[in-house]
Amino acid sequence: MAVVHDPDLLVLDEPFSGLDPEAVLALSGELRSIADRAAAVLLSSHQLDLVERLCDRVVVLEGGRVLASGSLADLRTEVPARLRVRVAGRADWVPDVAGTTARPADGGVVVALAGGADPQAVLRAALEAGPVEHFGWETPSLLDVYRELVRR
């Protein structure tokens, strides 16, 4: 009902709550159309995958406090650069490279690089462990950004 009169401002609280997947797609499309017509759409949601897909700017809140705000690209700079690495036959492989931390993920590891850590050193360590099946940068999701911000 709120969109019938073509509003200049639309404020929604958890608009996707309780919707089936088809209704989520339909509402997502409608909200994007409204925003594309230069109307302001402000929504709150815990469904970060939908926020990531729909929103141009994001404000991350915890306990009523603003942790960060900006474009998704801006917010992604809050998370250390990450590499996803898979070494053939070595699910237990973890690089021993200064300035990095690693966690297992999908048969490989995700390696977070603190400022100044050398991604080439990670590649050299992976090659020493065995044939490298995958080595690439990983774009952090909004959920990754949120987790990093609340951990601080």
N, C-alpha and C positions, 0 to 999 in steps of 0.2 A: 504494500500500500504506500510505503514511503517514497517509492520511485515514480508513482503515477503522475505526479505533478511536476516532474522534471526539476528537482531541487538543485540549487546552487551548492548546497552543503548537505551531506548525508552522514549521519553519525550512527554507527552500528556497534552493538556489543555482542560479541560471539555470534555473528550472523550465520555461521556454518554448523553450529551446534545442533545435533539431532537430524541433520539432513542426510539422505542417502547419496551415493556417489553421483548419480545423474543430476540431482538437485544442486549439489555442490558445483558441478560443472556449469549448470545453467546460471546459477547465481554469480559465479566467478565471472562468466562472460558478461553478464549484465552490469556488474560493478566496474569491470574494465571499460565497458562502453560509456558508462556515466563519467568515469574519470577522463576518458579520451575526449569527451565533450567539454572539458575544462571545469567540471564541477569538482568540488573538493569532497573526497570520501575519506572519512576517518573511521577506522575500525579497530576494535580490540579483539585479539584472538590468541588462544594457546596453540592453535594449529599452525606451527611455524612454517611448514611446507607450503601452505596456502598463502601465508603472509609473504613468503619469499617469492612466490610466483606472481602475486598481484600488486604488491606495493612498490612504489618508487622511493619512498622514504620510510624509515622505521625508527621507532623509539623503543628501546629495551628497558623495561621496568622490573624492579624487584623490591618488594616490600614498600611500594609507593615511592621509590627513589629511582630517578633516571640514571641508568648505568651508561647509556650511550645513545646517540641519535645520529641519523644521517642516511645517506644512500646505502644500499647493500654493499657497494664497492668500498665505501668509507668504513663500514662496520667490519668488513672482512680484514681490514688492515689491523684489527685488534687481535687477530689470531696469528700465531707464528706460522711462517711458511711451512708447508707440509709436502712431503714426497710419499707416494705409494710405491713400494718396492716388493717384487716377488722374485725370489731366487728358487730355481727349479729344485724340487725335492727337499727344501729347507724351510719348513714352516716355523722352525724354532730360531731361525736366523735373526739376530739383532745387531745392528752396527755398533761398533765401539768407536764413535767419533765425537770429539769434543763439541759441546754446544748442541747436542741432539738428545732427544728422548724418543723412544719407539714403543709402539703397542701393536700386538697382533691384530690383523684385520684381513678377513677373506683369503686365507692361505698365504698371506704375505705380511708385511708390516707397514704401518704408517709412521713416518719419521718426521717429527717436528724439529725445525731448525731455529734455534735462538739467533738473535742478531749476530751476524758475522760467521755463522757456521757454514762450512763449505759443502755444497751439494756434490761437488766432484769427489770429495773424500768419502761421502756416502756411497757413491757409485763405485769407487775403487774397492771399498770394503765389501760391497755386494758381489763384485766380480771375483774377489778372493774367496768368497763363500761358495761360488758355483755359477752356473749359467744364469744370467739375468733374463727372466721372462717378461718382466714389466718394470719400468722405471719412469715415473712421471709426476708432474706437479698435480696436487689435488686442491680444488677450490673448496674452501670451507663452506658448509651450509649455515643457514641462520641458526640452526640448533647448535652447531659447533661454536658459533660466535656467542650465543647465549651462555653456553656452558663455560666458556673461557671468561666471560665477564662476571658471572656469579661466583666463580672460583677465586677471584681476586679479593 
